[in-house]
Amino acid sequence: MNKDLEGKIFDYLEKLEKGEVEVQNNKKKNLLLASKREYEEIEKTQKDYQELFSEISKEEQDYLSSEINNLTEQKEKVIAKIKEQIVSEEGVKQNVIMELRPGTGGTEAGFFTRDLYRMYTKFAESKN
């Protein structure tokens, strides 16, 4: 995950915790803050394991290394869950700009691009 995005997510959660950001309902707020605590617990455990790493045998290091990797995956899953919770909470709509250009293939590529354009235009109109 992008560290910059992760930082922005946690800035948002810090503001939410301090009451600087309002959410539509308390249930969502509690879910977000619970996910934040879950992430922090995983991160603390991971740091503890990393500190232990130099003090243990090679066999134990192999095991601990796999545990650290598992914790990294867990953190990524929690971040994805938080991101999804934020997006669903805010009802965020995102505008997308697409550039459609025909590739090599001559006239048929142009026809295909035109069809794509029409399809997306009709889709956008049906959403409004």
N, C-alpha and C positions, 0 to 999 in steps of 0.2 A: 504494500500500500504506500502511496505517496505520503512522505513524512509531513509535507506542508499541509495536505488535506487533514491528516491525523491531528496536527497541531490546531487547525481551525476548528475541528470537531470538539477538541477538548477545551478550547477557548469558549466555545458556545456553551458547553456543559458547565464550565466554571461560572459563567454569567448566569446560567439557569439556576445553579445552586445558590448563588448570591441573590437571586431574585431580580436581576437586571434584565432578564428576558422573560416575557410572559408566554405561557402556552395555553392552548384552548381548554385543556382539562388537567386536573391533578393526576389522574391515572397515568397519562402519558408522561408527565413530569416524573412521577415515581419510577416508571419503567426505565426512562432515560438515566436517572440517577442511580438506579440499581445496576444497570449495565455499566455505568462508569465505575462503580465500586467493584464490580466483577473484574473489569479490566485492571484496575489498580491492584487488586489482590493477586492476579496472575502475574503482573509486572513485578510485584514485590517478591513473589516466590521465585521468579526467574532470576532476579538480582541476587537473592540469597544463594541459589544454586551456583551462579557464576562466581560468587565469593568463595564458596566451598571448593570449587573446581581444582585449584592449585594445591589443596591440602589433602587430597585423596589419591588412592592408587589408580593405576591405569585402567583396570577393570571397572572401577567405580566411575572413572571419568567417562568411559564409553557410555555407560548407563545414563549418567548425568547429562551428557551431551545430547542423547536422544530425548531426554525429558525436557531439556531447554528448547530443543526444536519443536517438541509437541506444544510447549507453552507459547512459543512464537505463533504457531498455527492457531491456537486458541485465541490469542490476542487479536489476530487478523479477523477471526470469525466474530468476535465481540464488536470490533470496529465496524464490520459490515452490518451487524445487527443494529448498532447505534445509528449508523448512517440511514438505514432503512426506517428506523423509528423517527428520526428527525424529518426525513422527507415526508413520511405519512402524516406526521404531526402538523407540519407547516402547510400541507397541501400544496407543496411547491409545484409550480408548473414551469417547465423550462422551455424556452424558445430554442429552436434548432435552425441553423442555417445550413442548407445543403447545396452543394454545387454539383449539378449534373452536366456532364459533358460526354459527348459520344467519343468512344475510343476508336481504335483502328477497326475498320470493318465497313467503312464507307456509308452508304445510304441506310443500310439496315441498322447500323449502330446509331445513326441519327433517329431512326424510327423508334428504336428501343428506348432511347433517352427521352424522346417526346412522350412515349407511353408512361414511363416512370414519372415524368413531371405531372402529367394529367392525373395519374393515380394518387400521388401525394397531395396534389391540389384538392382533389375531391375528398380525400381523407381529412384534410385540414378544415374544409368547409363543413363537413359533417360533425366535427368536434365543436364548432362554434355555435 
